[in-house]
Amino acid sequence: MEILDRLIDGDGRLRIGGERITASDGSGIDVLDPATAEVITAVASAGPADAADAIDAADSAAVSWSDTAPRERGEILRRAYELMVNRANEFAELIVLEMGKSFVESRGEVLYAAEFFRWFSEESVRNIGTIQLSPSGDKRILSIDQPVGVSLLITPWNFPAAMVTRKIGPALAAGCTMILKPASDTPLTALAMTDLLSEAGLPDGVVNVIPSNRSSMIVPKILADPRVRKLSFTGSTEVGKILLREAGSHVVNCSMELGGNSPFIVFDDADIEAAVEGAMIAKMRNGGQSCVAANRLYVHESVRDEFSRAFVTAMEEVQLGPGMDPGVDLGPLVNFSAQQDMSEFVGSSTASGSTVAAGGRAPDSPGFFYLPTVLTEVGNDDPILSQEIFGPVAPIVTFESEDEVISMANDTVHGLASYLYTNDLTKGMRVSEAIESGMVGLNRGVFSDPAAPFGGVKQSGIGREGAHVGMLEFLETKYIAADW
C-alpha cells in the first residue's frame, strides 16, 4: 500500500511549515496494530520546541491564507475530496492497521470523511454578513464574519479520518490556519491526510501536524501563545474540562465535542425488527467505540423478551476478527486498556445482578478483541448506566411508562445523542423534544451527516460541527457602525 509504505519508510515525521521533520529531541511513538498488538511503525512525538515551531508556521501563513479568495479555498477542498475518494481503499487499509475496525467500515469512514471536504468546499463561498438600518433610521449596522485565527485542533483515535476532516474542512473554508494534534494511537491517517492536502494545492504552513504522546507538555504551551485564538477538541468530558480551564485562563475561543451516554428507547408500539436493526447500528458502529454509540438500551416491558431475543441473535451473528479478513464485521478494540475496560464493565454489572445473555469475555486470541456482549436484567441503579462504555457491550433495561423512560434517559450529566423507536409520530416528536440531547435519531440508528449540525448539550459539549454552523465556529463577527 503506497500510503503506508511511505509512512513506514521515514515519513512518520512532523509536518510543520511544509517540511517533514523529526522531533527536536528525537522522541517517537510506536503505532500498534490492535489485531496483533505488534508495532507497525513509529512516528515522531512533538515536544514543546516543535509546538512553538508549528505556531510560528501557522502564524506566518495566516494572513495570506485568510486573504485567499473563498472560491480558491473551496477548490482546494474540492480537489482534496476527489483525491480522497480515489484513494479510499488505501486510506481504509491504513485505518484498519492503526485503529482496527473492519475494512468495510473503514472504507465507509473514508467516504464519510471526504464528504466534509466537499461540503465545506461549497460553504467556503457562503460567508455572508448582514447590513441593516438602525432603529433611529439615520445609521447603518454592518456585520461581517472574519477568520478567528490560528487554531489548535485535537482529534481522537476512534475515527482517525472523519474527526480530522470534520475540523480541517470548516477551518480551511473559514480562512484559518491550524495546528493539528491527532491521537497518539492513530497518527498515521492524519499525516497521510496532510500530504493529500498538499497535493491538492494547500500552501505550506496552513495545516501543521504534530503527533505527540506528551499532550500535557505541549497543549498548555500552544494555548498560552496569544497568536492562538481557537481550540477545537473532540474527546472525553474529563479531558475537555481540563482543556476548558486551560483555555479559559487565556480566553481562547473553544468548540468542544465531548463524551456521551446515549439512551436507545424501544416503545411498545415500535417495529421490533427495525428497532433491532437500528440498535445494531447505533451500538455496534465502530465496535461501540463512538461518542454517539447507544450506551443504555431501554425497552418497554411488554416487548422486552421479543426485542432481547432478536438482539442477542443479531449480536451472536457478528463476525469477529482482524479487519482485513473477508467477512469480518467487528475488529479489535483500539488498545489493551480498552479491552480491560470491557471486562471490568461486565464484571461490575454482573456483580450488581445483571445476566450475560451473549458474549461477556475476550476471546483467546492475540490482539485486543472482545466478544459482542448483551447484558439483561440490568437494574436502573447499575453503575454501568452512568459510564460511557465505548465498546461492544450493551446493557438492556426495562421500563413501563413514557414519563419514566424520559426521566431515566435524562438522568445523566451527558447530552450528546439519543435514539427512540415508535410507530406513533406524535409520541416520537414529543419524546424527542423532552429528551436532553443535542441530537435525536427518531426511528434511525445513525444520523451523522456533514450537512447536519453535530454536537451536544450539558457536559457533552459546546458548539456544533458540520452544517453551515460548522464554518461559523471558525469565524468571529465584527460590527461596523457606518454612516453615509
Order of alpha helices (4+ residues) and beta strands (2+ residues): alpha-beta-beta-beta-beta-alpha-alpha-alpha-alpha-beta-beta-beta-alpha-beta-alpha-beta-alpha-beta-alpha-beta-beta-alpha-beta-alpha-alpha-beta-beta-beta-alpha-beta-beta-alpha-beta-beta-beta-alpha-beta
